[in-house]
């Protein structure tokens, strides 16, 4: 987990994010936790959507999504 070490820098970064993008540290933490917990489902859904009617078809995207699923199934990433 990377965080700004200087508290003033950290506070300033979150102030900018909050002002311009309406993202608070709590919301970012919550979303990070959600993505980690649902990683396999999210990647699987994206993989199933590749090369389907009405969606783009990029073989390199399918390969990368499959690689992510393989790595996640080994327990190295995701939840």
C-alpha positions in Angstrom: 0.0 0.0 0.0 1.5 3.3 -1.1 0.7 6.5 0.7 2.1 9.9 0.7 4.5 10.0 3.7 4.2 13.8 4.3 0.8 14.5 6.0 0.6 17.9 4.4 1.2 16.4 0.9 -1.4 13.7 1.6 -4.0 16.2 2.8 -3.3 18.4 -0.2 -3.7 15.5 -2.6 -7.0 14.4 -1.2 -8.2 18.0 -1.2 -7.5 18.3 -4.9 -9.2 14.9 -5.7 -12.2 15.9 -3.6 -12.5 19.3 -5.2 -12.1 18.3 -8.8 -13.4 14.8 -8.9 -15.6 14.5 -5.7 -13.5 11.6 -4.5 -12.8 11.4 -0.8 -10.3 9.1 0.8 -13.1 7.1 2.4 -14.8 6.5 -1.0 -11.5 5.6 -2.7 -10.8 3.1 0.1 -14.3 1.6 -0.2 -14.0 1.3 -4.0 -10.5 -0.3 -3.7 -11.9 -2.9 -1.2 -14.9 -3.6 -3.6 -12.6 -4.1 -6.6 -10.3 -6.4 -4.6 -13.3 -8.5 -3.3 -14.9 -8.7 -6.7 -11.8 -8.8 -8.9 -12.4 -12.2 -10.5 -16.1 -11.5 -11.3 -15.2 -8.1 -12.8 -12.4 -9.5 -15.0 -14.5 -12.5 -16.0 -17.4 -10.2 -17.0 -15.0 -8.1 -19.1 -13.6 -11.2 -20.7 -17.0 -12.5 -21.6 -17.9 -9.1 -23.2 -14.9 -9.2 -25.5 -15.6 -10.0 -29.1 -19.4 -10.1 -28.6 -22.0 -8.4 -30.7 -21.9 -4.6 -30.2 -18.5 -4.7 -28.4 -15.0 -4.3 -29.6 -12.8 -7.4 -30.4 -9.2 -7.1 -29.5 -7.3 -10.3 -29.1 -4.6 -8.7 -26.9 -7.3 -7.6 -24.5 -8.8 -11.1 -24.3 -5.3 -12.5 -23.7 -4.5 -10.0 -20.9 -7.9 -10.5 -19.2 -7.4 -14.3 -19.3 -3.9 -13.8 -17.8 -5.4 -11.7 -15.0 -7.9 -14.5 -14.3 -5.2 -17.1 -14.3 -3.0 -15.1 -11.9 -6.1 -14.4 -9.7 -6.9 -18.1 -9.6 -3.4 -18.7 -8.2 -4.3 -16.4 -5.4 -1.7 -13.8 -6.4 -4.2 -11.0 -6.9 -7.8 -10.2 -6.3 -10.2 -11.6 -3.8 
